[in-house]
Amino acid sequence: EKMPYDISYDFFPFETPDGKPAGDHNDLVHQVYLGRYDAVVGDTTILANRSSYVDFTLPFIRSGVGLIVPVKDVVKRDKYSFLRPLTWKLWLTSFVSFFVIGFTVWAVEHRVNPDFRGPPRYQASTIFWFAFSTMVFAPRERVFSFGARILVITWYFI
């Protein structure tokens, strides 16, 4: 009534022909997702599983009435989607820091620790593996020297 133009709408109850409910709130939300209903007006609770199918309005005041509309999913998904939140600059910084930390620990440890000795190819893989595995707290190589321990503790907090 307060709008300068007419907004026409029709209400359709979510019920069977004999007047019984046609399902629960999850079924009603699914009907909006399928496009059989344009929106839902009522006391539909916002839940995580429902939010993946529809968008909910959040009222400015507590009126007990909300609106549910279908979600338009415009995000392109593929097998590399997990890489998108991180920029190439961040990936490069991560790999450089892996190398710097791994090389520094190797430089301190290789004289006193047999885990950090061997052919050059093995030592290079140990550098990267040690730096990466410390991020998930699962290094298989032990560090013996005090300086390397301080460096690894610092790496844990970075």
Secondary structure as a PSIPRED ss2 file (coil, helix, strand):
# PSIPRED VFORMAT (PSIPRED V4.0)

   1 E C   1.000  0.000  0.000
   2 K C   1.000  0.000  0.000
   3 M C   1.000  0.000  0.000
   4 P C   1.000  0.000  0.000
   5 Y C   1.000  0.000  0.000
   6 D C   1.000  0.000  0.000
   7 I C   1.000  0.000  0.000
   8 S C   1.000  0.000  0.000
   9 Y C   1.000  0.000  0.000
  10 D C   1.000  0.000  0.000
  11 F C   1.000  0.000  0.000
  12 F C   1.000  0.000  0.000
  13 P C   1.000  0.000  0.000
  14 F C   1.000  0.000  0.000
  15 E E   0.000  0.000  1.000
  16 T C   1.000  0.000  0.000
  17 P C   1.000  0.000  0.000
  18 D C   1.000  0.000  0.000
  19 G C   1.000  0.000  0.000
  20 K C   1.000  0.000  0.000
  21 P E   0.000  0.000  1.000
  22 A C   1.000  0.000  0.000
  23 G C   1.000  0.000  0.000
  24 D C   1.000  0.000  0.000
  25 H H   0.000  1.000  0.000
  26 N H   0.000  1.000  0.000
  27 D H   0.000  1.000  0.000
  28 L H   0.000  1.000  0.000
  29 V H   0.000  1.000  0.000
  30 H H   0.000  1.000  0.000
  31 Q H   0.000  1.000  0.000
  32 V H   0.000  1.000  0.000
  33 Y H   0.000  1.000  0.000
  34 L H   0.000  1.000  0.000
  35 G C   1.000  0.000  0.000
  36 R C   1.000  0.000  0.000
  37 Y C   1.000  0.000  0.000
  38 D C   1.000  0.000  0.000
  39 A C   1.000  0.000  0.000
  40 V E   0.000  0.000  1.000
  41 V E   0.000  0.000  1.000
  42 G E   0.000  0.000  1.000
  43 D C   1.000  0.000  0.000
  44 T C   1.000  0.000  0.000
  45 T C   1.000  0.000  0.000
  46 I C   1.000  0.000  0.000
  47 L C   1.000  0.000  0.000
  48 A H   0.000  1.000  0.000
  49 N H   0.000  1.000  0.000
  50 R H   0.000  1.000  0.000
  51 S H   0.000  1.000  0.000
  52 S C   1.000  0.000  0.000
  53 Y C   1.000  0.000  0.000
  54 V E   0.000  0.000  1.000
  55 D E   0.000  0.000  1.000
  56 F E   0.000  0.000  1.000
  57 T C   1.000  0.000  0.000
  58 L C   1.000  0.000  0.000
  59 P C   1.000  0.000  0.000
  60 F C   1.000  0.000  0.000
  61 I C   1.000  0.000  0.000
  62 R C   1.000  0.000  0.000
  63 S C   1.000  0.000  0.000
  64 G C   1.000  0.000  0.000
  65 V C   1.000  0.000  0.000
  66 G E   0.000  0.000  1.000
  67 L E   0.000  0.000  1.000
  68 I E   0.000  0.000  1.000
  69 V E   0.000  0.000  1.000
  70 P E   0.000  0.000  1.000
  71 V C   1.000  0.000  0.000
  72 K C   1.000  0.000  0.000
  73 D C   1.000  0.000  0.000
  74 V C   1.000  0.000  0.000
  75 V C   1.000  0.000  0.000
  76 K C   1.000  0.000  0.000
  77 R C   1.000  0.000  0.000
  78 D C   1.000  0.000  0.000
  79 K C   1.000  0.000  0.000
  80 Y C   1.000  0.000  0.000
  81 S H   0.000  1.000  0.000
  82 F H   0.000  1.000  0.000
  83 L H   0.000  1.000  0.000
  84 R C   1.000  0.000  0.000
  85 P C   1.000  0.000  0.000
  86 L C   1.000  0.000  0.000
  87 T C   1.000  0.000  0.000
  88 W H   0.000  1.000  0.000
  89 K H   0.000  1.000  0.000
  90 L H   0.000  1.000  0.000
  91 W H   0.000  1.000  0.000
  92 L H   0.000  1.000  0.000
  93 T H   0.000  1.000  0.000
  94 S H   0.000  1.000  0.000
  95 F H   0.000  1.000  0.000
  96 V H   0.000  1.000  0.000
  97 S H   0.000  1.000  0.000
  98 F H   0.000  1.000  0.000
  99 F H   0.000  1.000  0.000
 100 V H   0.000  1.000  0.000
 101 I H   0.000  1.000  0.000
 102 G H   0.000  1.000  0.000
 103 F H   0.000  1.000  0.000
 104 T H   0.000  1.000  0.000
 105 V H   0.000  1.000  0.000
 106 W H   0.000  1.000  0.000
 107 A H   0.000  1.000  0.000
 108 V H   0.000  1.000  0.000
 109 E H   0.000  1.000  0.000
 110 H C   1.000  0.000  0.000
 111 R C   1.000  0.000  0.000
 112 V C   1.000  0.000  0.000
 113 N C   1.000  0.000  0.000
 114 P H   0.000  1.000  0.000
 115 D H   0.000  1.000  0.000
 116 F H   0.000  1.000  0.000
 117 R C   1.000  0.000  0.000
 118 G C   1.000  0.000  0.000
 119 P C   1.000  0.000  0.000
 120 P H   0.000  1.000  0.000
 121 R H   0.000  1.000  0.000
 122 Y H   0.000  1.000  0.000
 123 Q H   0.000  1.000  0.000
 124 A H   0.000  1.000  0.000
 125 S H   0.000  1.000  0.000
 126 T H   0.000  1.000  0.000
 127 I H   0.000  1.000  0.000
 128 F H   0.000  1.000  0.000
 129 W H   0.000  1.000  0.000
 130 F H   0.000  1.000  0.000
 131 A H   0.000  1.000  0.000
 132 F H   0.000  1.000  0.000
 133 S H   0.000  1.000  0.000
 134 T H   0.000  1.000  0.000
 135 M H   0.000  1.000  0.000
 136 V C   1.000  0.000  0.000
 137 F C   1.000  0.000  0.000
 138 A C   1.000  0.000  0.000
 139 P C   1.000  0.000  0.000
 140 R C   1.000  0.000  0.000
 141 E C   1.000  0.000  0.000
 142 R C   1.000  0.000  0.000
 143 V C   1.000  0.000  0.000
 144 F C   1.000  0.000  0.000
 145 S C   1.000  0.000  0.000
 146 F H   0.000  1.000  0.000
 147 G H   0.000  1.000  0.000
 148 A H   0.000  1.000  0.000
 149 R H   0.000  1.000  0.000
 150 I H   0.000  1.000  0.000
 151 L H   0.000  1.000  0.000
 152 V H   0.000  1.000  0.000
 153 I H   0.000  1.000  0.000
 154 T H   0.000  1.000  0.000
 155 W H   0.000  1.000  0.000
 156 Y H   0.000  1.000  0.000
 157 F H   0.000  1.000  0.000
 158 I C   1.000  0.000  0.000
